[in-house]
Amino acid sequence: MPIRVLPPVVAARIAAGEVVERPASVAKELVENALDAGARRVAVEVVDGGVTLLRVADDGCGVRAAEVPLAFARHATSKLVDLEDLARLTTLGFRGEALPSIASVAEVSFLTRTVDEPAGTLLHVRYGEIAAPERAARAPGTTVTVEDLFGAQPARRKFLKTRSTEAGRVAQVVTELALGRPAVAFELRIDGRAALITPGRGDARETLAAVYGTEVGRALLELPAPEAADPVQVRGFVSPPGLHRGTRGAITLLVNGRVVYSRALLYAVEEAYHTLLPVGRHPLALLWIEVPPHEVDVNVHPTKQEVRFLHERAVFAAVQRAVRAAVGASPAIPVIGTLAAQPDEGGAPGPPVSSPTPPRAATLWGEEAASERLPTERSRLGGLRVLGQVALTYITAEGSAGLYLIDQHAAHERVLLERLRRDQRAGDRVQYLLEPQVVELSAAQATALQGHLPDLAALGFVAEEFGPRTLLLRAIPAALKPTTIARVLQETCEALAQDAPPADWREAICLLLACKTAVKAGQLLSLEEMRALLEQLDEAELGHTCAHGRPTAVLLTHGQLEREFGRR
């Protein structure tokens, strides 16, 4: 078969497939162009999922009349000149592929005007065929209208999802870009309905409130300001442990102003919440990560959403450290009926867009009431007046903020977990047994433990093999009680045998030991034991949750009590 050069139209449509996958790709490219043009207001209109019509209008610098046809030439761009410019990119676009790729698979109208030109310029492009430019009226800025997307490629169009799904993907893209640019006012209309409006006043918390609702925007935690000398600067907002979602769609990461998808950075954010969130739940986050331009490669993928770092471990550590610092300093006690009342999008493809009336916090029994301000300082549990137990499971205590309910198992589990970790680092917190204990293991338990005696020793267990399936324990971690340690060690090995091998065996052992040796629900505690537990929980670094991410305590404020009893 002879080799031949593809016709320009065919080559253009093949190349367009790498850049324009769906309507959301078109929205991303056009909005990024608007932001690169210095726009302060961006309006996006979507009809029929973006297939029938997708329009992006901005008040940016516009394009000069003489350069409008050139804007649709492949690899024509104002963002860079030579190869060295790739190492110091500060713009979102740079390849010069977006407009020609979009125009090759749709009907495009391009209306633009610069501030020093008396009139605007209108250019029509139909599936790659460029018409003669016309004069038209417009304020300074650019409007790009994309119609009949993939109209000449029915095979491409049939692979699109439902129109509502495609509209949701467009909303997700626009939402992420809006979150990344709080100083730009965004408006998104889907089928004539206002789906997102941001104020554009430069206040990131205002923008977060416009996207997620007032209560969530107010509850999010701001990261501590980074040191000026840090090579990696991380700023932004993250959710407290009591606020989480069923998907990762509410984690927005920006590297040097560019919305990116990075599996490593997503893992860094979620690892900062280790043992603070329930299994299968994910935090909300908006992070701006600044890295020297020459240390990040944005020219990795046609969509420009993937990046490669020169020092990935340093970036990973900086993100994890910043998020952990914010979460560790967060208010420890969630107020009953506040964050729990926020809607969860569950399996939705991305963050929810704003609604005209944000949801309000529910009262204790579920009715709506005026929301209260959440505590801004970490609640202290050590000085509370202990009242007693409820159902032999929850400790009740009174403080200046109201009535506290503490889950005794969750609280003790967190205390033990942090003591085990701390003792492991110290390396000398062990208690020797008066008489060595013999621990009999099943075949599965012995297999799970095989090769991990040094890990047990690092945690404070002094043990030696006493047969094929027997251990002789001479010392145990100081945080644990010796009375049930044999049974607990058996159950721990059994749990490890049933699950997949953990990435960190010592951490898995700490989690299991903390859970299995903590006081149980239904266990009677004396007032002295309850006070001691609250004092220990007060000293815990991350006392908001147990090792599985469940809250250790909740607060019923005086205001809520007054409302429920009709005193307010």
C-alpha angles and dihedrals in degrees: 000000000000122000114241138173113252117243112259093248093054093045091049093053093047090051091046090059089068094053104029110050099149140340091285089062090055092049092049095051095045095046091048089052089052091051092048087053090060097253118177094188126038124183121191123191123190127188124184094357092309093295097101095035139354118174129182119188126182142170095228130131095287128211125281115250093242092054099046096093089045090058088070095051113106115259092009109139142150093208101084141008109194141011093270090063089068089070093058104036117156098166127087095228127044112143100076091225104109103079097040091045093051092044092053092061103034147026108271131192114194116193118177144154136182121221094249096051121090095221141015131253125236121199126182121203120184114194092324097321109119119209126205115283118254134202114250140165120260140139114247110293139057137281119193117189118192116191136178094013111205088001091143092043108059090168090062094044095053090060092061118104124242116305092251091052092050090048089051091053091051089050090051093052094047091045093054092048091047091051090051093053110044090166091063120077111227129194122185122187121186116194090340095310122115104241101168134013122173123188097227094213095131095254108128093196090056089053092048089051090051090054104037103021135265098280094050092044090053094045097052116107122235116226116242114262110267123237113265091233094055111113090213114050117199121187134160145078135297134184124257115248092261092061116069144138138222094242139036091244092108094059109097118184125188123188113196088341095310121117105235140178112223122166090200094053093045088053090049091055094047093043088059086063093050109153090000100090130054116255112279095019126114134200130241115243141169111188132177109200117191117199127169104270093235090058096059128062113210094172094084105103134020091243090055090221096114121069135184122218126213090213103027095164092056091051091046092051093047093052094046093047094049095047093045091051092054094046093046091055095047124116105279102212121061117214115242113256099011114090092015089062094060115107119250117216090212108189097001114138095241148347116321117254121236124275128210091250116036117218115266127222117266125232123240093276096040106263119128119255140161107293120244126224111263119236111274097194128061111268116239117221101180096081098045122122106244112223103180143267133309115212088345086280110078126053114217120209136168127225140161091275096052140267119345126204115198124192102225095205094047092046095049091044091057092046092051094045093055092044091051091049092046093047091048090057092046091050097202107071101109134128119216117221121238088227124020114250122227113221117197115206132196120234092261092047093048091049092052090050095045112122094007102093089106088056090051089049090052089055093052103269114133102197139151134192111264098180138330093302104013134093127198110213116204099165138012136195112289091235093064133075116240095217097080101019096111093054092043092051090050092050091046093053090045092053091049090049092054097047131063114276107278121238090228110034095187092051090049090052091049091052094048095044092049091051097045098044099043120104110275134233108268094033116130114233129191121234089253091053091049093050091048091050092052091049091052093046089050089058094049115111094221103022096151095092144021122247090278097052098258116136116262094205142008131200130226104197126219088244092057091049091050092051094048091052094043096249093125 
